[in-house]
Amino acid sequence: MEMPSTTPKTVEEIFKDYAGRRAALVRALAHDVDEFYALCDPDKENLCLYGHPNETWEVVLPVEEVPPELPEPALGINFARDGMNRKDWLSLVAVHSDSWLLSVAFYLGSRLKQNERKRLFSLMNDLPTVFEVVTEWKPVKEKPSVDSGSRSQGSAKRSNDGQVKSNPKLAKQSIEEDVDEHSKTLCGSCGENSTDEFWIGCDICERWYHGKCVNITPAKADCIKRYKCSSCCMKKCRQ
């Protein structure tokens, strides 16, 4: 596994390392799919998908040294390739890739202070996960500029010059409707119905969730065209 020439130490350096590795994995699983698929021959030995800070990726055998210099990605991703639907297999590899990205980032940030770790996670959490990109099959918006409070955006209008202008009356009405709706709605994850938090609704089963319960921020919600909760994703994978 390729190590950076200088080990990242600050929040910004670790996030840059994370973003580069993430971009590499997104390229492998959402853009260079045919090449990645061909490399994962089930007849070969245990293979791993590595993403490097310079945004390149490779499918190779795991490192031999124990313990390794950095956490290792999922081993043997090639064995399940022909036993699953192609999209389901790519989604599964994407989930393990997200787990690996987090483990590498927090391994590098193990010496950070509490507030620095929180800031690092906030920066990482503002980007869509590899799994979200792979399952939605759409371009990634790295820096969303408009926050989304829920699936409904009826309180905003776009003028002729492209600027978003809010309508105070519609905005107030929308907020009141949302509060009334969520006051009677239970979060599909925690079962609570607190209305002073950000909510997001599943476009498949139409259940609502607190953003914090499903690890979705308003900024991340703006990047999601159709949100699917974990239950619906699992149902799809089992079909």
N, C-alpha and C positions, 0 to 999 in steps of 0.2 A: 504494500500500500504506500502510495506516495505521501511523504510528509512535506509540509511547507518548509521552505528554506529557513524561515524564522518562525518559531512556534508562536501563534497568536496569544496575546496576553490580556489586552484591553477588551472592553465590551465591543468597541467598533471593529477591532481586528478579528475577534471571534465571529461577529456577525457577518463580516465580509467573507470569512472562510465558509460559514454556513451557507450564505447566499450563493457562493460559487459552486459548492457541492450540490446544492439543491437544483441549481440551473442545469448542472450536468445530468442529474437523474431525470429531470423533466425532459431533457432532450432525448435521453435514451428511451424513456417509456411513453412519450407522447409525440415525438418527431422522428427519431431514428428507429422506429418500432420494428421494421422488417429486418434491419441489420442486427438489432438486439435479439430478436426472436431466433434468428439463424444461429447466433453465437451460443445460445443456451441449449445445446444438444443434450438430450437426456442420456445419451450413451457415454458422455464424458464424465469425468470425476466431479466431485463437489465444486460448484462454481459460485462465485459471489459477484454482485454488481457494486462497483466502486464509483463514487463521484469525487472528482478532485477539485481543489479550490480554483483551478484555472478553467473550470467549466467543461472539462473533458471527462469522459467516462470509459470504463473498460470492464469486461467480464473475464475474470481470471480466477485461478485457484487462490485460496486464502493464504495469508502469510504463515510462515512456519514457526517464527519465534513465539515463545510463551513466557510471560504475557506479551501481547502485541503492543506496539507503541501507541496505538489508538484503538478504541473499540472496533470490533469487526462486524460487517454487515451479515445478513442472514445467509446461512450456508446451504448449498444445494438447491438453489432456486430453479435450476434446470430440470430436476427430476420430475416436477409436477407439470411441466410445460404441455406435454401431449395428453395428460389425463384430465385437463380442464378446458373449458371454453376460453378462447384466447383473451377476450376482454377481462374475464374473471381472473385469469392468471396474472395479467398485467396489473390489475387492481390489487391483488394479493402482494405482488412484489412491491408495489407502490406503498402499501401500508408498512411493510417491513423496512422500506427505504426511509420513510418518515421517522420510524423508531430509531433507526441508525443515525440519522441526521441529528436528532435530539441528543442521543447518547454521546456523540462526538462533541457537540457544542458544549454540553455541560461537563464533559470530561476536561475540555480545554478551560472551561470557566470554573473549575472546582475551587480555585483560590480567590475567586471574586468575592466581594462582600455581598451581603444580602440584598441591598438596594441595587447593586450592579447586576446581580443575577436576575432580579426582577425586571430591570430595564432590558437585559439581553433577551429574556423570554418575550417581553412585549414587542421588541423589534422583530423577532422570529414569528411571533403569532400574527403579526400584521400581514404576512405573506400567506397565500393559499398553500395548503399542504400539497405534496406530490400526488397523494391519493385524490384530492379534489380536482386537480388539473387533469389527471388521467381519466377519471370517471366522467368528467364533464366534457372533455375533448374540446377545449376552447382556449384562446390565447390568454396568457397570464398578465394581469394588470399589477405591476410591481408596486406602484404608488397611487392607490386610489385617492381621489381628491374630494369625493362627496360621501359623507356618512349616510348610512341607511338605517332608519330606526326600526323598520319591519319590512315585510314583503310589499306592503302597500306604499306607494309614493304619490298618492293622489293630491298631496298638498303642495306640490311644486309644479310650476309651469316653465316652459322654455320659450324665451322671447325670440324674435327674428334674428337677433345677433348671436344667438347660441347661449346667452347667459341664463342661468337658472334663477328665476325670481319667485319667491314664495308669496303665497296669498294668505295673509294673516287669518282671514275668516275661515278659509278652507283648512289651514293648518290647525287652528283651534278646534274646529269640528272633528278633524281626523284624530287629534290627540284625545279628545273626549270619547270618541268611539272606541279607540284602542284601549283606553283605561277601562271603559265599561265592559268591553269584550274580555280583557284579561282578568278583570275582577271576578269573573265567573269561570275562568279557565285555569286548569291545573297544569303545571309544567310536566311534560311527558317523561322527564328524567328524575326530578326531585319530588314531584307531587305537590309543590307549594304553588301559591297563586299571588305572590307579591307583584304589585303593579308598577313599582318604581324602578324597575330594571328593564334592560333591553331584551326583547323577545324576538324569536325567529320561528317561522312556521314551515313545516315540511310540505313540499308541493306534491308529495305522493299520498301520504296518509292524512294530511291536513292537521296533524297534531302540532301543538305549540310548545316551545322550549325556551327556558332562560338562556340567553347567549352564553353566560358563564358556565352553564351546565353542559353545553355541547362544544365549548371551546371556540365560540364564534363571536368576534367583536363586530361593532358596527362597520368598521373599515373593511373587515374581511367579508361581511355580508354584501357589501357593494360589489364585490368581485364575483359573487355567486349568482349565476343566471337562474338556476333551479336548485333549491336546497333539498337534499335528501337526507333524512335522519339515519342514524346508524342501523336502526331496525330494518328500514326499507332497503338499505345497502346490503345487509346480511341476507335478507330474503331473496334479493336479486342474485347474489352469489351462489345461493343454494339451488336455484332453479336450473 
